[in-house]
Amino acid sequence: MDAKNLIGGVWSGPKGKVQRILDPATGKTIGKAPSSGAKEIHAAVAAAKEAQRGWAAVPAPRRGEILFQVARVMEARKQELGRLVTAEMGKVKAEALGDVQEAIDMAYYMAGEGRRLFGATTPSELPHKLCFTLREPVGVCGLITPWNFPIAIPSWKSLPALICGNSVVLKPSGETGGCATAYVECLVEAGLPAGVINLVHGTGEEAGAALVAHEDVPVISFTGSNATGRLVSAVAAPLLKHVHLELGGKNGIVVLDDADIDFAVRAILWSAYGTSGQRCTAGSRVIATRGIYAQLVERVAAGAKALKVGHGWKEGVELGPLVRPEAVAKVERYVKIGVEEDKARLVTGGKRPKLPAALKQGFFFEPTVFADVTPSMRIAQEEIFGPVTALMPVKDLDEAIEVHNGTPFGLSGAIITRDLASAMKAVRAFKTGIVYVHNGTIGAEVHLPFGGVKATGNGHREAGIAGIDLFSEWKTVYIDYSGGLQRAQIDR
């Protein structure tokens, strides 16, 4: 489908300069999106600013009722939205529908926050005085979202912003403009007032940069690369904006000798090759103790080789395409680096697969396994964002923790073991925002905080109660009913 801008309640389709939307499974153009710039961003911000005051005046429980309807609309359109996710970014059917379900779950969850949005009460140090806090909206929120979760991530950002009483300008990825358009259609259909949600398509260099720099946008939430996140921060920080950055990961799965190897292999395959490795939580490193290592290499390689590659919406397909040709070229470069680095051993994969004629122009890459990788290698340090995982042998749990923590990133970590003490030691020791025990590195739930430490971000979290912190300001209220002037810390 062609993508559209929505500014002040008015839809407008692509005209003039446009961005092509490709089907990554076939390489064919399946739609186009406006290639907007500063002019459209300024118009959207003005509309959002005008609408925000009225939206903030709507009681939060009533705002929640509209978000509840958003969930209902998306439920009714789930199959349609899932097909669109597969068409524009290639996810296999189950994952595409899961992407939509995540947005549905977030809408229901944030609808409930309309009746919570809790502040706090606390005793005063003085008599006849009441102290409490409440949350207030910040204003216009600028949201910049990626292509790999084209329905879910816009929901993670926009729904917490909206329930707090803010208005939104959403700048999505050009690869998945149709998904963003369909998502915003659901918000409009559910009854969100004109101007409260605005959608502007365009490149990061033009539309994204204009949104980040706009003086009437006090909140920026960005998900993308570390390099771009640093640029966002450099522009937004001097303007004293609220800035949330989600910048990726290099996630490790620790497997100890006592692990259930059948389960470990399943968890590794899902973590490494779900969404063709195009997840910030992808399991791109497997750190295994020596008693299980050789068998794990053999079993993971066999499992990767057996994965069925093809068009994501076809039943039985387990690995879809990468999002664009540049992504394939990047993975090829990293495979070449891995082959040339030290003693790393390419066990399986490493090239473009042979596929039927209809898919020959698609952006596919074989599930790839490296073994005998050392911690300092680039394929063990840098985010590849493709179907590549690196297996690394270690002596024991202590070394495994050291290797696990030895990257610039800190998003997600996992440990697979039957020993509770080892698992709890890892939970405490992993320098990540998310830890999984007896699972892989992916599988977040919307009522829990999502985000990481170190180069993964700047300390904020999405989802859960933490998800509304970025989009609200604390106000502290003192009510003195003593009838006289009381001075804290003085009249005690």
Phi, psi and omega per residue, in radians:
M1 nan 2.629 3.026
D2 -1.300 2.450 3.101
A3 -1.474 2.715 -3.134
K4 -2.339 2.626 2.928
N5 -1.437 2.618 2.977
L6 -2.250 1.992 -3.118
I7 -2.274 2.026 3.120
G8 1.077 0.537 3.122
G9 1.537 0.004 -3.107
V10 -1.924 2.162 3.103
W11 -1.491 2.489 3.047
S12 -2.523 2.299 -3.081
G13 -1.505 3.131 -3.112
P14 -1.208 2.339 3.031
K15 -2.691 2.661 -3.063
G16 1.220 -2.237 -3.130
K17 -1.270 2.248 -3.070
V18 -2.326 2.866 2.984
Q19 -1.922 2.320 3.095
R20 -1.379 2.466 3.024
I21 -1.869 2.161 -3.067
L22 -1.868 2.593 2.904
D23 -1.489 1.943 -3.051
P24 -1.186 -0.275 3.116
A25 -1.374 -0.440 -3.083
T26 -2.114 -0.293 -3.065
G27 1.374 0.031 -3.079
K28 -1.499 2.614 3.050
T29 -1.301 2.210 -3.125
I30 -2.074 0.005 3.115
G31 3.103 3.134 3.078
K32 -2.514 2.790 -3.124
A33 -2.291 2.631 3.052
P34 -1.031 2.499 3.022
S35 -1.860 1.371 -3.008
S36 -1.455 2.935 -3.140
G37 -2.429 -2.592 -3.033
A38 -1.078 -0.637 -3.119
K39 -1.013 -0.847 -3.128
E40 -1.220 -0.631 3.083
I41 -1.090 -0.781 3.138
H42 -1.078 -0.717 3.112
A43 -1.127 -0.714 -3.133
A44 -1.172 -0.721 3.124
V45 -1.126 -0.711 3.110
A46 -1.081 -0.743 3.111
A47 -1.135 -0.721 3.139
A48 -1.145 -0.709 3.140
K49 -1.126 -0.707 3.126
E50 -1.136 -0.691 -3.067
A51 -1.405 -0.404 -2.962
Q52 -1.119 -0.680 -3.089
R53 -1.082 -0.759 3.116
G54 -1.162 -0.665 3.131
W55 -1.164 -0.700 3.116
A56 -1.111 -0.501 -3.141
A57 -1.342 -0.262 3.069
V58 -1.250 2.240 3.138
P59 -0.971 2.453 -3.073
A60 -0.955 -0.689 3.083
P61 -1.069 -0.569 3.098
R62 -1.251 -0.663 3.040
R63 -1.051 -0.688 3.116
G64 -1.086 -0.609 3.126
E65 -1.112 -0.625 3.095
I66 -1.198 -0.719 3.100
L67 -1.134 -0.570 3.045
F68 -1.058 -0.711 3.112
Q69 -1.196 -0.556 3.045
V70 -1.002 -0.786 3.119
A71 -1.057 -0.736 -3.123
R72 -1.142 -0.701 3.115
V73 -1.118 -0.772 3.137
M74 -1.151 -0.617 3.067
E75 -1.048 -0.753 -3.137
A76 -1.166 -0.483 -3.085
R77 -1.850 0.280 -2.979
K78 -1.036 -0.820 -3.123
Q79 -1.102 -0.752 3.121
E80 -1.071 -0.805 3.141
L81 -1.143 -0.698 3.114
G82 -1.079 -0.758 3.093
R83 -1.048 -0.662 -3.138
L84 -1.175 -0.683 3.079
V85 -1.038 -0.824 3.116
T86 -1.099 -0.737 -3.085
A87 -1.117 -0.650 -3.011
E88 -1.655 -0.491 3.137
M89 -2.298 -0.028 2.883
G90 1.657 -0.022 -3.106
K91 -0.977 2.563 3.037
V92 -1.180 2.801 -2.942
K93 -0.946 -0.867 -3.084
A94 -1.070 -0.700 3.141
E95 -1.255 -0.636 3.113
A96 -1.106 -0.774 3.097
L97 -1.185 -0.573 3.069
G98 -1.150 -0.632 3.072
D99 -1.008 -0.809 3.127
V100 -1.167 -0.733 -3.124
Q101 -1.079 -0.592 3.116
E102 -1.096 -0.695 3.088
A103 -1.176 -0.678 3.078
I104 -1.053 -0.845 3.132
D105 -1.037 -0.733 -3.140
M106 -1.133 -0.666 3.123
A107 -1.122 -0.772 3.086
Y108 -1.097 -0.742 -3.094
Y109 -1.132 -0.857 -3.112
M110 -1.225 -0.475 3.013
A111 -1.033 -0.727 3.109
G112 -1.135 -0.546 3.117
E113 -1.136 -0.318 3.066
G114 -1.078 -0.420 3.084
R115 -1.797 0.122 3.094
R116 -2.061 -1.242 -3.136
L117 0.487 0.874 -2.937
F118 -1.159 2.418 2.805
G119 -1.733 -2.621 3.139
A120 -2.582 2.643 2.964
T121 -1.998 2.610 -3.135
T122 -2.630 2.621 3.141
P123 -1.155 2.552 3.011
S124 -1.471 2.723 3.046
E125 -1.394 -0.115 -3.138
L126 -2.025 2.643 -3.136
P127 -1.265 2.709 3.048
H128 0.973 0.805 -3.119
K129 -2.552 2.328 -3.115
L130 -1.952 2.376 3.131
C131 -2.187 2.308 3.060
F132 -2.719 2.918 3.113
T133 -2.184 2.716 3.059
L134 -2.535 2.849 3.136
R135 -1.755 2.478 3.046
E136 -2.269 2.647 3.102
P137 -1.174 2.805 -3.109
V138 -1.662 -0.675 -3.128
G139 2.512 -2.250 3.137
V140 -1.549 2.236 -3.114
C141 -1.885 2.169 3.071
G142 -1.660 2.115 -3.032
L143 -2.076 2.173 -3.128
I144 -2.094 2.024 -2.943
T145 -2.092 2.672 -3.093
P146 -1.598 -3.095 -3.075
W147 -1.625 -0.279 -2.932
N148 -1.373 -0.398 2.962
F149 -2.261 1.328 -2.884
P150 -1.292 -0.251 3.022
I151 -1.873 -0.771 -3.035
A152 -1.126 -0.880 -3.037
I153 -1.173 -0.710 3.001
P154 -0.980 -0.581 3.111
S155 -1.258 -0.669 3.126
W156 -1.009 -0.619 -3.059
K157 -1.590 -0.809 -2.989
S158 -1.304 -0.676 -3.037
L159 -1.219 -0.751 3.008
P160 -1.060 -0.676 3.112
A161 -1.082 -0.756 -3.081
L162 -1.222 -0.716 -3.102
I163 -1.150 -0.457 3.104
C164 -1.375 -0.130 3.119
G165 1.712 0.232 3.082
N166 -1.539 2.868 2.903
S167 -1.832 2.932 -2.931
V168 -2.370 2.439 2.848
V169 -2.081 2.028 -3.093
L170 -1.792 2.180 3.033
K171 -2.013 1.735 -3.080
P172 -1.516 3.047 3.056
S173 -1.177 2.513 3.108
G174 -1.174 -0.420 -3.132
E175 -1.193 -0.473 -3.010
T176 -2.228 0.774 -3.113
G177 -1.124 -0.606 3.121
G178 -1.142 -0.657 3.097
C179 -1.099 -0.793 3.129
A180 -1.089 -0.703 3.116
T181 -1.089 -0.802 -3.130
A182 -1.126 -0.673 3.108
Y183 -1.086 -0.826 -3.126
V184 -1.169 -0.585 3.034
E185 -0.967 -0.684 -3.141
C186 -1.119 -0.686 3.116
L187 -1.153 -0.719 3.128
V188 -1.156 -0.787 3.131
E189 -1.052 -0.575 -3.127
A190 -1.292 -0.224 3.062
G191 1.962 0.247 3.110
L192 -1.167 2.283 -3.082
P193 -1.096 2.664 3.131
A194 -1.006 2.396 3.100
G195 1.551 -0.304 -3.136
V196 -1.294 -0.631 3.029
I197 -2.078 2.237 3.121
N198 -2.267 2.533 -3.060
L199 -2.267 2.164 3.132
V200 -2.287 2.124 3.092
H201 -1.614 2.536 3.101
G202 2.909 3.042 -3.133
T203 -1.314 2.806 3.066
G204 -1.131 -0.641 -3.096
E205 -1.144 -0.517 -3.106
E206 -1.851 -1.245 -3.074
A207 -1.164 -0.782 -3.119
G208 -1.103 -0.779 -3.131
A209 -1.116 -0.696 3.129
A210 -1.126 -0.648 3.135
L211 -1.193 -0.773 -3.124
V212 -1.089 -0.655 -3.036
A213 -1.523 -0.127 -3.020
H214 -1.191 2.264 -3.067
E215 -1.227 -0.314 3.131
D216 -1.691 0.249 3.105
V217 -2.050 1.656 -3.060
P218 -1.407 -0.143 -3.110
V219 -2.248 2.274 3.014
I220 -2.190 2.237 3.007
S221 -2.133 2.126 -3.025
F222 -2.243 2.333 2.974
T223 -2.128 2.185 -3.123
G224 3.016 -2.627 -3.041
S225 -1.340 2.759 3.110
N226 -1.097 -0.719 -3.112
A227 -1.090 -0.791 3.131
T228 -1.207 -0.631 3.105
G229 -1.049 -0.666 3.102
R230 -1.135 -0.668 3.091
L231 -1.139 -0.746 3.098
V232 -1.013 -0.823 -3.125
S233 -1.103 -0.691 -3.114
A234 -1.106 -0.622 3.127
V235 -1.382 -0.753 -3.002
A236 -1.368 -0.578 -3.043
A237 -1.061 -0.795 3.123
P238 -1.107 -0.366 3.104
L239 -1.547 0.045 3.084
L240 1.020 0.658 3.097
K241 -1.393 2.711 2.847
H242 -1.231 2.178 -3.108
V243 -2.244 2.185 3.029
H244 -2.006 2.241 -3.140
L245 -2.154 2.218 3.020
E246 -2.082 1.933 -2.822
L247 -2.159 0.354 2.983
G248 1.759 -3.049 -3.059
G249 -2.827 2.979 3.014
K250 -2.400 1.343 -2.828
N251 -1.476 2.473 -3.087
G252 -2.017 2.487 3.026
I253 -1.963 1.980 3.097
V254 -1.548 2.237 3.115
V255 -2.139 2.089 -3.136
L256 -1.648 2.870 -3.045
D257 -0.997 -0.521 -3.067
D258 -1.509 0.093 -3.072
A259 -1.198 2.674 2.952
D260 -1.286 1.869 -2.980
I261 -1.195 -0.585 3.101
D262 -1.060 -0.808 3.121
F263 -1.146 -0.748 -3.116
A264 -1.012 -0.736 3.137
V265 -1.104 -0.786 3.125
R266 -1.060 -0.753 -3.123
A267 -1.138 -0.697 -3.136
I268 -1.159 -0.800 -3.121
L269 -1.065 -0.744 3.132
W270 -1.148 -0.754 -3.094
S271 -1.233 -0.679 -3.072
A272 -1.360 -0.589 -2.955
Y273 -2.083 -0.044 2.962
G274 -1.029 2.388 -3.062
T275 0.966 0.527 -3.119
S276 0.942 0.595 3.134
G277 1.338 0.123 -3.075
Q278 -1.632 0.932 3.083
R279 -2.258 2.508 3.075
C280 -1.200 -0.299 3.093
T281 -1.748 0.192 -3.082
A282 -1.000 2.486 3.113
G283 -1.412 1.432 -3.037
S284 -1.591 -0.071 3.064
R285 -2.361 2.364 3.023
V286 -2.091 2.069 -3.039
I287 -1.952 1.852 -2.969
A288 -2.117 2.459 3.063
T289 -1.261 2.744 -2.874
R290 -1.168 -0.448 -3.131
G291 -1.174 -0.412 -3.115
I292 -1.979 -0.172 -2.929
Y293 -1.040 -0.928 -3.040
A294 -1.071 -0.761 3.130
Q295 -1.148 -0.644 -3.136
L296 -1.154 -0.730 3.095
V297 -1.002 -0.825 -3.113
E298 -1.098 -0.787 -3.074
R299 -1.258 -0.696 3.122
V300 -1.159 -0.735 3.119
A301 -1.078 -0.751 3.115
A302 -1.120 -0.722 3.130
G303 -1.148 -0.699 3.121
A304 -1.129 -0.752 -3.126
K305 -1.120 -0.482 -3.088
A306 -1.491 -0.172 -3.121
L307 -1.095 2.383 -3.129
K308 -1.491 2.112 -3.101
V309 -1.756 2.395 3.113
G310 2.999 -2.865 3.126
H311 -1.158 2.282 -2.980
G312 -1.060 -0.521 -3.065
W313 -1.492 -0.092 -3.136
K314 -1.407 2.335 -3.114
E315 -1.028 2.402 3.094
G316 1.566 -0.230 3.123
V317 -1.278 2.342 -3.089
E318 -1.951 -0.295 -3.122
L319 -2.422 2.032 3.107
G320 -1.619 -2.948 -3.104
P321 -1.393 2.928 2.883
L322 -1.362 2.934 -2.918
V323 -1.318 -0.502 -3.066
R324 -2.772 2.891 -3.112
P325 -1.034 -0.619 -3.136
E326 -1.095 -0.560 3.109
A327 -1.173 -0.700 3.094
V328 -1.115 -0.771 -3.141
A329 -1.090 -0.657 3.114
K330 -1.125 -0.774 3.128
V331 -1.107 -0.714 3.093
E332 -1.036 -0.714 3.122
R333 -1.090 -0.739 -3.119
Y334 -1.223 -0.592 3.061
V335 -1.097 -0.744 3.108
K336 -1.083 -0.754 3.093
I337 -1.042 -0.784 -3.123
G338 -1.091 -0.716 3.138
V339 -1.140 -0.615 -3.076
E340 -1.495 -0.284 -3.058
E341 -1.415 2.188 2.959
D342 0.726 -2.157 -3.063
K343 -1.995 0.357 3.119
A344 -1.045 2.463 -3.058
R345 -2.082 2.081 3.071
L346 -1.348 1.944 -3.023
V347 -1.561 -0.726 3.120
T348 -2.717 2.735 3.118
G349 1.437 -2.599 3.076
G350 1.647 0.117 -3.122
K351 -2.661 3.067 3.092
R352 -1.350 2.418 -3.072
P353 -1.403 2.800 2.990
K354 -1.471 2.182 -3.050
L355 -2.336 2.896 3.084
P356 -1.008 2.786 -3.057
A357 -0.953 -0.641 -3.090
A358 -1.133 -0.359 -3.080
L359 -1.950 0.084 -3.043
K360 -1.122 -0.466 3.115
Q361 -1.616 0.076 3.120
G362 -1.341 2.976 -2.986
F363 -1.804 1.075 -3.036
F364 -1.691 2.696 3.035
F365 -2.579 2.453 -3.102
E366 -1.143 2.536 2.976
P367 -1.072 2.237 -2.907
T368 -2.133 2.392 3.135
V369 -2.215 2.201 2.943
F370 -1.845 2.512 3.053
A371 -2.145 2.891 3.105
D372 1.018 0.625 3.125
V373 -1.430 2.438 3.097
T374 -1.792 2.706 -2.981
P375 -1.044 -0.478 -3.067
S376 -1.476 -0.180 -3.112
M377 -1.121 2.621 -3.131
R378 -1.085 -0.626 3.140
I379 -1.245 -0.191 3.043
A380 -1.736 -0.118 -3.053
Q381 -2.031 -0.551 -2.978
E382 -1.870 2.534 -3.121
E383 -1.335 2.084 -3.104
I384 -1.547 -0.645 3.140
F385 1.066 0.878 3.101
G386 -2.785 -3.115 -3.022
P387 -1.400 1.079 -3.106
V388 -2.297 2.286 3.021
T389 -2.297 2.642 -3.060
A390 -2.088 2.157 3.102
L391 -1.664 2.363 -2.985
M392 -2.315 2.154 3.126
P393 -1.469 2.469 3.063
V394 -2.384 2.862 -3.083
K395 -1.333 -0.820 -3.008
D396 -2.741 -3.069 -3.093
L397 -1.080 -0.698 -3.126
D398 -1.053 -0.787 3.107
E399 -1.174 -0.656 3.124
A400 -1.040 -0.750 3.122
I401 -1.123 -0.732 3.131
E402 -1.078 -0.790 3.123
V403 -1.149 -0.758 -3.129
H404 -0.990 -0.752 -3.079
N405 -1.456 -0.032 -2.982
G406 -1.576 0.690 3.024
T407 -2.228 2.905 3.113
P408 -1.207 -0.330 -3.026
F409 -1.667 2.914 3.124
G410 -2.770 0.997 -3.114
L411 -1.613 -1.164 -2.989
S412 -2.322 2.466 3.060
G413 -2.422 2.728 -3.110
A414 -2.483 2.650 3.022
I415 -2.387 2.373 3.106
I416 -2.094 1.980 -3.102
T417 -2.804 2.772 3.042
R418 -1.637 -0.079 -3.019
D419 -1.700 2.054 -3.080
L420 -1.116 -0.712 -3.118
A421 -1.080 -0.747 3.109
S422 -1.117 -0.740 3.138
A423 -1.067 -0.793 -3.110
M424 -1.207 -0.569 3.063
K425 -1.099 -0.722 3.118
A426 -1.167 -0.725 3.116
V427 -0.949 -0.768 -3.136
R428 -1.295 -0.599 -2.958
A429 -1.566 -0.482 -3.106
F430 -1.097 2.286 3.086
K431 -1.614 1.211 -3.127
T432 -2.442 2.767 3.083
G433 -1.386 -0.337 -3.105
I434 -2.326 2.370 3.071
V435 -2.282 2.335 3.049
Y436 -1.977 2.338 3.032
V437 -1.930 2.271 -3.096
H438 0.970 0.890 3.065
N439 -2.876 3.129 3.028
G440 -1.528 -2.818 -3.035
T441 -1.692 0.066 -3.111
I442 -2.182 2.712 3.115
G443 2.257 0.795 -3.111
A444 -1.223 2.654 3.074
E445 -2.038 2.522 -2.900
V446 -1.229 -0.305 -3.105
H447 -1.618 0.138 3.119
L448 -2.120 2.610 -3.114
P449 -1.123 2.472 3.113
F450 -2.146 2.236 3.099
G451 2.724 3.092 -3.031
G452 -2.439 -2.935 -3.077
V453 -2.126 3.138 -3.133
K454 0.974 -2.369 -3.044
A455 -1.327 0.022 3.090
T456 -1.240 -0.492 -3.109
G457 -3.058 -2.822 -3.073
N458 -2.143 0.488 2.964
G459 1.753 -0.252 3.107
H460 -1.445 2.903 3.108
R461 -2.294 2.643 2.990
E462 -1.830 2.785 3.068
A463 1.252 2.909 -3.137
G464 1.069 -2.966 3.086
I465 -1.034 -0.647 -3.136
A466 -1.057 -0.421 -3.110
G467 -1.166 -0.349 3.134
I468 -1.629 -0.136 -3.103
D469 -1.117 -0.718 -3.137
L470 -1.094 -0.560 -2.954
F471 -1.765 0.262 3.125
S472 -2.483 2.678 3.055
E473 -1.921 2.464 3.045
W474 -1.428 2.364 2.988
K475 -2.112 2.202 3.101
T476 -1.723 2.304 -3.060
V477 -2.120 2.276 3.033
Y478 -2.023 2.199 3.078
I479 -2.065 1.964 -3.130
D480 -1.783 2.023 3.136
Y481 -2.034 0.513 -3.113
S482 -1.388 -0.346 -3.093
G483 1.550 -0.041 3.132
G484 -2.400 3.118 3.106
L485 -1.521 2.034 3.081
Q486 -1.959 2.328 -3.078
R487 -2.016 1.959 -3.127
A488 -1.012 2.515 -3.097
Q489 1.152 -0.136 3.124
I490 -1.933 -0.904 -3.096
D491 -1.591 1.219 -3.137
R492 -1.988 nan nan
